[in-house]
Amino acid sequence: MSDQMNNLKQDGNGVTVPEVDYFGKATDLVSSYDRLFVTLYSSLIGGTLLLLLYKQVSEWVGAFFLLALILFVFGVGHTLLHMIFHAKMLMAMEAMINGTDHVPNAVEGEEPTPKAYARMQRYTQRAHVGQLYYLLGGAFCGGVAVVIHFWDYAWRGMLVVAVLLGLLMAAAIAVRVWRRAKR
């Protein structure tokens, strides 16, 4: 704990901010997380496309797989948004530490202030939660498609899996709404 306190300094406004060496660690962590999500979404998109193109499926199965595919594509877009907002947040933080106003495209039309940094942090968090929502939504639609496809073979087990996925998604949304209401 004292090691963390030694790495803090105050800027001109009296705001305590970490030293610049934390930027590398934060950027590496977030970029590896984003690379993982881009890889995951890309493999899900590729697998769903191959399944739709290779196998002849019914209309309902194809519709749910297509919906899952669309959600996975939106998930990749959300991951890219997460990367953009995280980069802007780090640029605003670095400008606050260095005490300069020269940060290209960090905050549109404003100087980098603690309020702008907090706003970018909120945008980053929302984009991160959106990634998980799109992943859960795509997995749910894919699960429904698999249930419909295998209905004649193992409909009871697949129905249980689909219900569990639906409950998991509903619980995630309920927790998110509860946390927002708590603020």
N, C-alpha and C positions, 0 to 999 in steps of 0.2 A: 504494500500500500504506500509506504513512504517513497518507494522507487517511482510510483506513478505521480506522487505529489511533486517530486523533483523535476519531472518532465513538463510541468505546467508553467505557464507564464501569463502575465496580464498584458492585454493590448492597451492602446491609448484611451479606450472608453471604460476601462476597469473591468472588462470581461475576461474571465480566466479561460484560456484556450490551451489545448495540448500543443506540444512542440511539433514541428513539421515532420519529424521522423515517423509519426503515427500515420501519416498519409499513405506511405508505401504499404504498411501492414493492412490498413483498411481497404485500399484499392486492390491489393492482391486477394484478400478474402472475398470481396464483393465480385471481382472479375472472375474468380474461380467458380463462385456460386452461379453467376450468370452464364458462364461457359457450360456448366453442368445442365442448366435449364435449357439452353439452346440445343445442346446435344440430345437431351431427353425429348424435347418437342420435335426436333428434326427426325429422330428415329420413330417417334409415334406417327408423325405425318407420313414418313416413307412407308411404314408398315401398313397404315390404313389405306394409302394409295395403292400399294401392291395388292392388298386384299380386295379392294374395290375393282381393280383392273383385271386381276388374275382369276378371281372366283366369280362365278355367276350367282349372285345373291338375289333374294326377293326384294320387292320395292321397300318394304318396311325396314329390313335389315340395311339396305343401301342408304335409306334416308337417315337412319340413326348413325351409321358410320360416316356419312357425309356431314352430319351435324357435329360429330366428334372431330372430324377433320377441320372444320371451320373453327371450332373452339381451340384446337391446337395451334392453328395459324394465328389466331388472336393472341394466344399465349406467347408466341414468339415475338409478336409486336409489342406486347406488354413488357417482355424481357428487355427489348431494345429501349423502351421508354424508361425502364428502371435504370439502365446503364446511363442514359442521357441525364436524368435527374441526379443520379449519384455523382456524375462528373461535375455538373453545375454546383452541387452542394460542396464538393471538395474545393472547387475553384473559389467559391465565396469564402470558405473557411480559410484558405491560404491567403486570400486578400486581406481578411481581418487580422491574421497573424502578422503579416508583413506590413500592415498599415498603409496599403496602397489602394487606389481606386481603379487601377488599370487591370481589369479582368475581362478579356474579350468574351462576350456572350454568356457571362456568368449569370447575370440578372438583367432582364430586359429593361433598359432605360433607367435603372436605379443603381446607386452605389451599393457595394456589398456591405450589408449591416447584419447584426445578429438576427434581426427579424427576417431578413432575406434568407439567411442560413437556415433558420428554423422552418421557413416555408419550403425550402428545397428538401429539408429532411422529411417533412410530412409528405411531399410528393413522392419521395423515394420509398417511404413506407407503404403508401397506397399502391404504388406500382408493384411492390413486392407481394402484397396481399393479393392483388389482382392476378399475379402469376399463379398462385395456388388455387384461386377460384377457377381459372380457366383449365387448369390441370384436373381438378375434381370434376368439373362439368364435362370435359371431354371423356374422362374415365367412366363417368356415369352413363353417358350416351353410348360409349363403346360397350359397356356392360349390358345395357338394354338391348343393343343389337345382337350381342352374343346370346342373350336369353331368348330372343325371338328366333335366332338361327337354330339353336339346339333345343327348342321347345319340345319336340317329339322324343328326344333322347333322354335328357335329364332335366326336365322342367322344374322339378322341385328344388334341386340344388342351385340351379341358375336363378330361380326366383328368390331364394334366400340371399344369394350374392347381390342381386340387384337391389333388394330391400335394404341390405346392410350398407351398400354404397349410397343409396338415397338418404338413409339415416345419418351417415357420416357427413354428407354434404349439408343436410339440414342442421346438424349440430354445429358445423363450422360457421354457417351463416348466422345461427342463433348466438353463438359466442361473439361474433363480430358486432352484431346489433347490440348485444348487452354491453359490450365494452364501450361502444359509442354513446349509449344512453348513460353510462356511468360517468362520462366526462362532464 
